[in-house]
Amino acid sequence: MHHTPVRRGRPKGTGIDDSDRIARLDELLRVHPELRPTTAIRLMGFSNPSAIRRLRDKYKVFTTKTRIELTTELRGAAPTATRPSEQTPQAMQPGR
């Protein structure tokens, strides 16, 4: 008889969709960059430590993912510099 092993501890993730809250938190932190994420979450009206921790952790994942996407876009969209040897002779002449 085959059965799945018993998992110990708390399950990962709550399944709660916090995308709108994370977007509001991100906007609040952009407007007030001097705030820390936990302080901003409290200003949004959350007082439950579990909710604050959940939002803070999800925001950390959100910012990490956003930074990775931005660096990937910047690397892919970076213009290539032309070397002087690739320039046309007319472009190299002064006064034209």
Sequence and secondary structure as in RCSB ss.txt:
>XXXX:A:sequence
MHHTPVRRGRPKGTGIDDSDRIARLDELLRVHPELRPTTAIRLMGFSNPSAIRRLRDKYKVFTTKTRIELTTELR
GAAPTATRPSEQTPQAMQPGR
>XXXX:A:secstr
        S  S      HHHHHHHHHHHHH TTS HHHHHHHTT   HHHHHHHHHHHHHHHHHHHHHHHHHHH
HH      GGGS HHHHSTT 
